């Protein structure tokens, strides 16, 4: 009987040992907690996943983080850059092809490393195709996708290592590592218009393309950014076939104007304004667009049309007053602003009409 019990006990211990070898308890990571930061540029994303060591009154540069490359005592025994964080590799992911410090980098995930030189003002940024290794211990220079020199910046003290994005524009941002009193900036750029247009072309070949609004939006993006105008014509013609309205006709007019087809553009815009579904705001916005383009006489024609179509709207008269004021026709401007005030205007329209009347001496 005792012998059987011993066999059972041994079997139980083997099972428990198997569980203990494979299962790990989830506990907070200390002292360098995990973190991530993301930034969208256009429709592209940059994501950085890292661990955050603290300074803790220690000497960082040249001590905790050696200058240049550090000889690894563990792993491959290699010369390696700083892992730009703690624990596993700091990892950066680009959703689309990017330019990092001016050098093209394919979409994908990379190990992110930095070095700092003895001058404490210069260093390198390194992207490694081997992003799954632990820290720098198995770093292999042959796996480098990119290695570029960078200029460091001095900043106020930052206790906990932090990644962030600064100087964000339509096409670019600076990824910055801030720690102690140093900032490591890396400029990242995307060809946003090219990426957006390629993505739109792919999406509009699917079910997305059956929506007139989606086709119009793609064409309008091309118009606003002055790219892919021939393709934009294809999209907006598709939208017009689905819904011939002020929006679709005006977008095509704008594209034709950019392509130098002025007469066609003007005829189409006249059709857009005459369209029964052209709303007060649609016509008003077009009038202001003409004012911005210094086509004052034409703008006044459009604003007059709007007052005839929507005579009870205080806003149409207020806008007509602005157009007359722009051209220096003081009498007609005062007349239009006074008309606006008789139509129970909303607060913002009332304030605008009164402001102009005071400036013009009409109050």
C-alpha positions as CSV (number, residue, x, y, z in Angstrom):
1,X,0.0,0.0,0.0
2,X,2.8,2.4,0.9
3,X,4.6,1.6,-2.4
4,X,1.5,2.6,-4.4
5,X,1.2,5.9,-2.4
6,X,4.8,6.7,-3.2
7,X,4.2,6.2,-6.9
8,X,1.1,8.5,-6.8
9,X,3.1,11.1,-4.9
10,X,5.9,11.1,-7.5
11,X,3.4,11.4,-10.3
12,X,1.8,14.4,-8.6
13,X,5.1,16.1,-8.0
14,X,6.0,15.6,-11.7
15,X,2.7,17.3,-12.7
16,X,3.2,20.2,-10.3
17,X,6.8,20.6,-11.5
18,X,5.6,20.8,-15.0
19,X,3.1,23.5,-14.1
20,X,5.7,25.5,-12.2
21,X,8.1,25.4,-15.1
22,X,5.6,26.7,-17.6
23,X,3.3,29.0,-15.7
24,X,4.3,32.5,-14.7
25,X,2.5,34.8,-12.3
26,X,1.5,38.2,-13.7
27,X,2.9,40.9,-11.5
28,X,3.8,44.6,-11.9
29,X,7.1,45.1,-13.7
30,X,9.5,47.0,-11.6
31,X,11.6,49.1,-11.5
32,X,11.3,49.9,-15.3
33,X,7.6,49.7,-16.3
34,X,6.6,49.0,-19.9
35,X,5.1,51.7,-22.0
36,X,4.2,52.6,-25.5
37,X,3.5,55.8,-27.5
38,X,2.0,56.3,-30.9
39,X,1.6,59.1,-33.4
40,X,-0.5,59.3,-36.6
41,X,0.9,61.2,-39.6
42,X,-1.7,61.4,-42.4
43,X,-3.0,57.9,-42.3
44,X,0.3,56.4,-41.2
45,X,1.3,55.4,-37.7
46,X,4.5,55.2,-35.7
47,X,4.5,53.1,-32.5
48,X,7.2,52.8,-30.0
49,X,7.1,50.1,-27.3
50,X,9.8,50.4,-24.5
51,X,10.6,50.1,-20.8
52,X,11.2,53.2,-18.6
53,X,14.1,53.3,-16.3
54,X,14.5,56.1,-13.7
55,X,17.6,58.2,-13.1
56,X,17.5,57.7,-9.3
57,X,20.3,60.2,-8.8
58,X,22.7,58.1,-10.8
59,X,25.2,59.3,-13.4
60,X,23.7,58.3,-16.7
61,X,25.8,59.3,-19.7
62,X,29.2,57.6,-19.8
63,X,28.3,55.4,-16.7
64,X,24.8,53.8,-16.8
65,X,24.8,54.3,-20.6
66,X,28.4,53.9,-21.9
67,X,29.7,56.2,-24.5
68,X,29.7,54.7,-28.0
69,X,29.4,50.9,-28.1
70,X,29.6,48.7,-25.1
71,X,31.2,45.3,-24.9
72,X,28.5,42.9,-23.8
73,X,29.6,40.5,-21.0
74,X,26.5,38.3,-21.7
75,X,25.0,37.0,-24.9
76,X,27.1,37.2,-28.0
77,X,29.9,39.1,-26.3
78,X,29.5,41.8,-28.9
79,X,30.0,45.5,-29.2
80,X,26.5,47.0,-28.9
81,X,24.7,50.3,-28.8
82,X,22.4,51.3,-26.0
83,X,19.0,49.6,-26.1
84,X,17.3,53.0,-25.7
85,X,15.3,51.9,-22.7
86,X,15.4,48.9,-20.4
87,X,14.6,45.1,-20.5
88,X,13.7,43.9,-24.0
89,X,14.5,45.7,-27.2
90,X,12.9,49.1,-27.6
91,X,10.8,48.4,-30.7
92,X,9.5,50.9,-33.3
93,X,6.9,50.1,-35.9
94,X,6.0,52.0,-39.1
95,X,2.7,51.2,-40.8
96,X,4.0,52.6,-44.1
97,X,7.4,53.3,-45.8
98,X,9.0,56.2,-44.0
99,X,12.1,58.4,-44.2
100,X,14.1,58.4,-40.9
101,X,16.6,61.2,-40.8
102,X,16.2,61.4,-44.6
103,X,16.8,57.7,-45.3
104,X,14.1,55.5,-46.6
105,X,12.9,52.7,-44.3
106,X,10.4,50.1,-45.4
107,X,7.2,49.6,-43.4
108,X,7.7,47.1,-40.6
109,X,9.1,46.7,-37.1
110,X,12.6,47.4,-35.9
111,X,14.8,47.4,-32.8
112,X,15.5,51.0,-31.9
113,X,19.0,51.8,-30.5
114,X,21.0,54.9,-29.8
115,X,24.5,55.9,-29.0
116,X,25.9,59.0,-27.3
117,X,29.5,60.2,-27.9
118,X,31.9,61.6,-25.3
119,X,31.0,65.1,-26.3
120,X,27.6,64.5,-24.8
121,X,26.1,66.4,-27.8
122,X,26.1,63.9,-30.7
123,X,25.2,60.3,-31.3
124,X,23.6,57.8,-33.6
125,X,20.1,56.3,-34.1
126,X,20.1,52.7,-35.3
127,X,17.2,50.6,-36.6
128,X,17.8,46.9,-36.5
129,X,15.8,44.3,-38.5
130,X,16.4,41.9,-35.5
131,X,13.9,43.4,-33.1
132,X,13.1,40.2,-31.1
133,X,16.4,39.9,-29.3
134,X,16.7,40.8,-25.6
135,X,18.1,44.3,-25.2
136,X,21.5,44.7,-26.9
137,X,22.9,41.4,-25.8
138,X,22.6,39.8,-29.3
139,X,22.9,42.9,-31.4
140,X,24.4,42.2,-34.8
141,X,25.5,45.2,-36.9
142,X,24.8,43.1,-40.1
143,X,21.1,43.4,-39.2
144,X,21.1,47.2,-39.3
145,X,18.4,48.7,-41.5
146,X,19.6,52.2,-40.7
147,X,22.4,54.0,-38.9
148,X,22.3,57.8,-38.9
149,X,24.1,60.5,-36.9
150,X,22.0,62.8,-34.8
151,X,22.5,66.0,-32.8
152,X,21.4,65.8,-29.1
153,X,19.6,68.6,-27.3
154,X,19.8,69.8,-23.7
155,X,16.5,69.7,-21.8
156,X,15.3,70.1,-18.2
157,X,15.6,67.1,-16.0
158,X,13.4,64.1,-16.9
159,X,13.4,61.4,-14.2
160,X,11.6,58.6,-16.0
161,X,12.8,57.8,-19.6
162,X,10.1,59.0,-21.9
163,X,9.4,58.9,-25.7
164,X,7.2,61.5,-27.2
165,X,6.5,63.3,-30.6
166,X,7.2,66.9,-31.3
167,X,7.1,69.4,-34.2
168,X,4.2,67.5,-35.8
169,X,3.3,68.6,-39.4
170,X,1.2,67.2,-42.2
171,X,4.1,65.0,-43.3
172,X,6.4,64.6,-40.4
173,X,7.2,64.5,-36.7
174,X,10.3,64.3,-34.5
175,X,10.4,61.2,-32.3
176,X,12.2,62.3,-29.1
177,X,13.7,60.2,-26.3
178,X,13.9,62.4,-23.2
179,X,15.9,61.2,-20.2
180,X,18.0,62.9,-17.5
181,X,19.0,66.2,-19.2
182,X,19.3,64.9,-22.8
183,X,17.0,64.6,-25.7
184,X,17.6,62.3,-28.6
185,X,15.5,63.6,-31.6
186,X,14.8,61.6,-34.7
187,X,13.0,63.1,-37.7
188,X,10.4,60.8,-39.3
189,X,8.6,61.7,-42.6
190,X,5.9,60.0,-44.7
191,X,4.9,60.8,-48.3
192,X,1.4,61.4,-47.0
193,X,-0.3,62.4,-50.3
194,X,1.2,59.4,-52.1
195,X,0.1,57.1,-49.3
196,X,-3.4,58.5,-49.1
197,X,-3.9,58.4,-52.8
198,X,-2.6,54.8,-53.1
199,X,-4.8,53.7,-50.2
200,X,-7.9,55.5,-51.7
201,X,-7.3,53.8,-55.0
202,X,-7.2,50.4,-53.4
203,X,-10.2,51.0,-51.1
204,X,-12.4,52.4,-53.8
205,X,-12.0,49.2,-55.9
206,X,-14.0,47.4,-53.2
207,X,-17.3,48.0,-51.6
208,X,-16.2,51.4,-50.4
209,X,-16.3,52.5,-54.1
210,X,-20.1,52.1,-54.2
211,X,-20.6,55.2,-52.1
212,X,-20.7,58.6,-54.0
213,X,-19.5,60.3,-50.8
214,X,-16.3,58.2,-50.6
215,X,-15.5,58.9,-54.3
216,X,-16.2,62.6,-53.7
217,X,-14.0,62.7,-50.6
218,X,-11.1,61.1,-52.4
219,X,-11.4,63.5,-55.3
220,X,-11.7,66.5,-52.9
221,X,-8.5,65.4,-51.1
222,X,-6.7,65.3,-54.4
223,X,-8.1,68.8,-55.2
224,X,-7.2,70.3,-51.9
225,X,-3.7,68.9,-52.1
226,X,-3.2,69.3,-55.8
227,X,-2.2,65.7,-56.5
228,X,-3.4,63.0,-58.9
229,X,-5.9,65.2,-60.7
230,X,-6.4,62.8,-63.5
231,X,-7.4,60.1,-61.1
232,X,-9.5,62.6,-59.2
233,X,-11.6,63.2,-62.3
234,X,-12.3,59.5,-62.5
235,X,-13.4,59.4,-58.9
236,X,-15.6,62.6,-59.1
237,X,-17.2,61.4,-62.4
238,X,-18.1,58.2,-60.5
239,X,-19.6,60.3,-57.7
240,X,-21.6,62.5,-60.1
241,X,-23.0,59.4,-61.8
242,X,-24.3,58.3,-58.3
243,X,-25.4,61.7,-57.0
244,X,-25.3,64.9,-59.1
245,X,-25.4,67.5,-56.5
246,X,-23.7,70.8,-55.5
247,X,-20.9,69.0,-53.8
248,X,-19.9,66.7,-56.6
249,X,-20.3,69.3,-59.3
250,X,-18.3,71.9,-57.4
251,X,-15.5,69.5,-56.7
252,X,-15.2,68.6,-60.4
253,X,-15.3,72.3,-61.2
254,X,-12.4,72.9,-58.9
255,X,-10.4,70.0,-60.4
256,X,-11.0,71.3,-63.9
257,X,-9.8,74.8,-62.8
258,X,-6.6,73.4,-61.4
259,X,-6.1,71.5,-64.7
260,X,-6.3,74.8,-66.6
261,X,-9.7,74.1,-68.1
262,X,-11.2,77.4,-66.9
263,X,-14.2,77.6,-69.3
264,X,-15.4,74.1,-68.4
265,X,-14.9,74.8,-64.7
266,X,-17.0,77.9,-64.8
267,X,-19.8,76.3,-66.7
268,X,-19.9,73.4,-64.3
269,X,-19.9,75.7,-61.3
270,X,-22.8,77.5,-62.7
271,X,-24.6,74.2,-63.0
272,X,-23.7,73.5,-59.4
273,X,-25.2,76.7,-58.1
274,X,-28.3,76.2,-60.2
275,X,-28.8,72.7,-58.8
276,X,-32.0,72.6,-56.7
277,X,-30.2,71.1,-53.7
278,X,-27.5,73.8,-53.5
279,X,-27.9,75.0,-50.0
280,X,-27.4,78.5,-48.5
281,X,-24.1,77.5,-46.9
282,X,-22.9,75.9,-50.1
283,X,-23.4,79.1,-52.1
284,X,-22.1,81.2,-49.3
285,X,-18.9,79.3,-49.1
286,X,-18.4,79.5,-52.8
287,X,-18.8,83.3,-52.6
288,X,-16.1,83.6,-49.9
289,X,-13.9,81.3,-52.0
290,X,-14.2,83.8,-54.9
291,X,-13.5,86.7,-52.5
292,X,-10.3,84.9,-51.3
293,X,-9.3,84.5,-55.0
294,X,-9.8,88.3,-55.5
295,X,-12.8,87.6,-57.9
296,X,-14.8,90.3,-56.1
297,X,-17.4,91.1,-58.9
298,X,-18.2,87.4,-59.3
299,X,-18.4,86.9,-55.6
300,X,-21.0,89.7,-55.3
301,X,-23.1,88.0,-58.0
302,X,-23.0,84.8,-56.0
303,X,-24.0,86.5,-52.8
304,X,-26.8,88.4,-54.5
305,X,-28.1,85.1,-55.9
306,X,-28.0,83.7,-52.3
307,X,-30.1,86.6,-51.0
308,X,-32.7,86.0,-53.7
309,X,-32.8,82.3,-53.0
310,X,-32.8,82.7,-49.2
311,X,-34.2,86.2,-48.7
312,X,-35.2,85.5,-45.0
313,X,-31.7,84.6,-44.0
314,X,-29.8,87.3,-42.1
315,X,-26.5,85.5,-42.9
316,X,-26.9,85.9,-46.7
317,X,-27.3,89.7,-46.3
318,X,-24.4,89.9,-43.8
319,X,-22.2,88.1,-46.3
320,X,-23.3,90.3,-49.2
321,X,-22.4,93.3,-47.0
322,X,-18.9,91.9,-46.4
323,X,-18.5,91.5,-50.2
324,X,-19.5,95.1,-50.8
325,X,-17.3,96.3,-48.0
326,X,-14.4,94.4,-49.6
327,X,-14.9,96.2,-52.9
328,X,-15.3,99.6,-51.2
329,X,-19.0,100.1,-52.0
330,X,-19.8,101.6,-48.6
331,X,-23.4,102.5,-49.3
332,X,-24.5,99.0,-50.5
333,X,-22.5,97.5,-47.7
334,X,-24.4,99.5,-45.1
335,X,-27.7,98.7,-46.8
336,X,-27.0,95.0,-46.7
337,X,-25.9,95.0,-43.0
338,X,-29.0,96.9,-42.0
339,X,-31.1,94.4,-43.9
340,X,-29.4,91.6,-42.0
341,X,-30.2,93.2,-38.6
342,X,-34.0,93.4,-39.5
343,X,-34.1,89.6,-39.9
344,X,-33.6,88.6,-36.3
345,X,-30.0,87.4,-36.9
346,X,-28.2,84.8,-34.6
347,X,-25.8,86.4,-32.1
348,X,-22.6,85.9,-34.2
349,X,-24.2,87.3,-37.4
350,X,-25.7,90.3,-35.5
351,X,-22.3,91.0,-33.9
352,X,-20.6,90.9,-37.3
353,X,-23.2,93.2,-39.0
354,X,-23.0,95.7,-36.1
355,X,-19.2,95.7,-36.1
356,X,-19.1,96.5,-39.8
357,X,-21.8,99.2,-39.5
358,X,-19.8,101.0,-36.8
359,X,-16.6,100.8,-38.9
360,X,-18.5,102.1,-41.9
361,X,-20.3,104.9,-40.0
362,X,-23.7,103.4,-40.5
363,X,-24.8,103.3,-36.9
